Amino acid sequence: MSRLDQKYLIRKEWISELIAQCQDDYQILEVDGNRVTKYSNQFIDNEALESFEQHVRGRKVRYKARIRNYGSNGLSFLEVKQKTVHGRTLKARIPRSDAADWNAPLNDDERKFLSEHYGYSGGDILPLHSTFNRMTLVSTALNERITLDTDLLYFKEEESQGLGPLAIMEVKQERINRFSPILLALRNFRFSTPPLGRKTSLSKYIVGSLLLNRNLEPRSYRSAMQRIKHLTKET
């Protein structure tokens, strides 16, 4: 998979109006009659947290790895995402065996896959995992998908933290098109305060790490984390 991604922090309550304004431009992915699917992520990094550090430092070329479980069919994959110098996201993945838990320790084949696709050595499963609900829109005219993620919860050992009323909208395109119907609809919320609905760096892994480890330095994520903490405290 190769694409250009744009992420936006929005209020969950905006979603119904956003969809209503461009309902003729998208179809909704439906699996076995369900339009909302639960996802689970188990995050991967190495001991030096190189993936985390590269992201918060705003490095153009960087990698993320995770195990993802898809609630719609119960399948799980080991996935690696690479951000290129041109801002394109390249994604590679392999299926996990269903003979063990979806987030079971990595096997030899999976470690080999990581060594071939992950840009950092020594990657392994972290104690940090998350769950969220996803709705996916597919454009009827453009090579574009929209994902709307709500009810985000992060877990690390005995701690948990959620994003409450906030949602993450991701626009995935072959080429950047700022006249996408969903982005035009989003303009109606551009005066929301504190500023929401604007393109931002918002990796789920980084957000969860910063929420549950206050010793980590947010760097380029400082503004986004201030918004998240303000809004979750407000509600």
C-alpha positions in Angstrom: 0.0 0.0 0.0 1.3 3.5 -0.9 -0.6 6.7 -0.1 -0.5 10.2 1.3 -2.2 10.7 4.7 -3.6 13.7 6.4 -4.8 13.5 10.0 -7.2 15.8 11.8 -8.3 16.0 15.5 -12.1 16.6 15.6 -15.0 16.3 18.0 -16.9 13.1 17.8 -20.2 15.1 17.6 -19.1 16.6 14.3 -19.2 13.2 12.5 -22.9 13.0 11.7 -22.9 16.5 10.2 -19.7 15.9 8.2 -21.2 12.7 6.6 -24.6 14.4 6.0 -22.8 17.2 4.0 -21.1 14.8 1.6 -23.3 11.7 1.7 -23.5 11.6 -2.1 -19.7 11.6 -2.4 -18.9 8.5 -0.3 -20.0 5.0 0.4 -19.6 3.5 3.9 -17.8 0.2 4.3 -20.1 -2.4 5.8 -19.0 -5.8 7.0 -21.7 -8.4 7.9 -24.2 -5.5 8.4 -21.9 -3.5 10.7 -20.6 0.0 9.7 -18.5 0.5 12.8 -15.7 -2.0 13.6 -13.6 -2.4 16.7 -9.8 -2.3 16.2 -7.1 -3.3 18.7 -3.4 -2.2 18.4 -0.4 -3.6 20.2 2.5 -1.3 19.6 6.1 -2.2 18.8 9.3 -0.2 19.3 12.9 -1.0 20.5 14.5 -0.4 23.8 15.8 3.0 22.8 12.3 4.0 21.6 13.7 5.0 18.2 10.3 5.0 16.5 8.9 7.3 19.2 12.0 9.6 19.1 12.0 9.9 15.3 8.3 10.9 15.3 8.4 13.5 18.0 11.5 15.0 16.4 9.6 15.4 13.2 12.0 13.3 11.1 10.7 13.0 7.5 11.8 9.3 7.1 10.5 7.2 10.0 8.8 3.9 10.8 6.0 2.5 13.0 5.2 -1.1 13.7 2.3 -2.7 15.5 0.1 -5.8 15.7 -3.4 -5.0 14.7 -6.5 -7.1 15.3 -9.6 -6.4 13.1 -12.8 -7.0 15.0 -14.8 -7.4 11.9 -13.3 -10.8 11.0 -11.0 -11.6 14.0 -7.9 -11.5 11.8 -4.6 -10.1 13.1 -1.5 -8.7 11.2 2.0 -7.6 12.0 2.2 -4.2 10.2 5.0 -1.8 9.4 4.4 1.7 8.1 7.2 3.8 6.6 6.9 7.5 6.0 9.1 8.5 3.0 11.0 11.8 2.5 8.2 12.8 0.2 5.5 12.3 2.8 4.1 9.1 1.3 3.1 6.2 3.6 4.2 2.7 2.6 2.6 -0.1 4.4 3.6 -3.8 4.6 2.0 -6.5 6.6 1.9 -10.3 7.2 -1.0 -12.3 8.8 -0.6 -13.7 12.3 -1.5 -17.3 13.2 -4.9 -17.7 14.8 -3.5 -20.6 16.9 -2.5 -18.1 19.7 -3.7 -14.8 21.1 -3.8 -11.9 18.6 -1.0 -10.1 20.6 1.1 -13.1 21.4 4.9 -12.7 21.4 6.6 -12.4 18.0 7.7 -15.6 16.4 10.9 -16.1 14.3 9.2 -15.4 10.9 7.7 -12.2 12.3 11.1 -11.0 13.6 12.6 -11.7 10.2 9.8 -9.6 8.7 10.6 -6.8 11.1 14.3 -7.0 10.2 13.5 -6.6 6.5 10.9 -3.8 6.8 11.3 -2.0 10.1 13.9 0.8 10.0 15.2 0.1 13.6 16.8 -2.9 15.1 15.6 -4.8 18.1 11.9 -4.0 17.7 9.6 -5.9 20.1 6.1 -5.7 21.6 5.6 -2.9 24.1 3.2 -3.1 27.1 1.2 -0.3 25.4 -2.0 -1.2 23.5 -5.1 0.6 22.4 -8.7 0.0 21.2 -10.9 2.2 19.1 -14.0 2.1 16.8 -13.6 2.8 13.1 -15.9 3.9 10.3 -14.5 3.9 6.8 -15.8 6.0 3.9 -14.8 5.3 0.3 -15.0 8.0 -2.3 -17.3 7.3 -5.3 -15.2 9.5 -7.6 -11.7 9.8 -6.2 -9.0 7.4 -5.1 -9.6 8.3 -1.5 -10.6 6.7 1.8 -11.6 8.4 5.0 -11.3 6.7 8.4 -13.1 8.1 11.4 -11.8 6.7 14.7 -13.7 7.2 17.9 -13.7 5.9 21.5 -9.9 5.7 21.6 -8.6 4.0 24.8 -5.0 3.3 25.7 -3.8 0.7 28.2 -0.4 0.3 29.9 -0.1 -2.2 32.7 -2.6 -0.9 35.3 -3.1 2.5 33.7 -5.6 3.6 31.1 -6.4 6.8 29.3 -8.9 7.8 26.7 -9.6 10.6 24.3 -13.2 11.1 25.5 -15.2 13.2 23.0 -12.4 13.5 20.5 -12.0 11.6 17.3 -9.2 11.2 14.7 -10.1 11.6 11.1 -7.6 10.4 8.5 -7.8 11.3 4.8 -5.9 8.7 2.7 -5.3 9.7 -0.9 -3.1 8.7 -3.9 -2.4 12.5 -4.4 -3.2 15.3 -2.1 -6.5 16.9 -3.0 -7.5 19.8 -0.8 -10.9 20.0 -2.5 -11.9 16.6 -1.3 -15.6 16.7 -0.2 -14.9 15.7 3.4 -12.2 18.5 3.7 -14.6 21.1 2.2 -17.2 20.0 4.8 -14.6 20.2 7.6 -14.2 24.0 6.8 -17.5 24.6 8.5 -15.8 23.8 11.8 -12.6 25.8 11.3 -13.5 28.5 13.9 -13.8 25.9 16.7 -11.8 26.6 19.8 -9.4 25.4 20.9 -8.3 24.9 17.3 -9.6 21.6 16.0 -10.2 20.3 12.5 -6.7 21.3 11.3 -4.1 19.0 9.8 -1.8 17.8 12.5 0.8 15.1 13.4 -1.2 12.6 15.3 0.2 9.0 15.5 -1.9 6.9 17.8 1.3 5.3 19.1 2.8 8.6 20.0 -0.4 10.0 21.6 -0.8 6.9 23.8 2.9 7.0 24.8 2.7 10.6 25.9 -0.6 10.2 27.7 0.6 7.2 29.8 4.3 8.3 30.3 4.7 11.8 31.5 8.4 11.6 31.5 8.6 11.5 27.7 9.3 14.8 25.8 6.5 15.7 23.3 8.6 18.0 21.1 6.6 18.4 17.8 3.5 16.9 19.5 3.4 19.5 22.2 0.6 21.6 20.6 -1.6 18.5 19.8 -1.1 17.1 23.3 -2.1 20.4 24.9 -5.3 20.4 22.9 -6.0 16.8 23.8 -5.4 17.2 27.5 -7.4 20.4 27.6 -10.5 18.9 25.9 -10.4 15.6 27.8 -10.1 17.5 31.1 -12.9 19.8 30.0 -15.4 17.0 29.6 
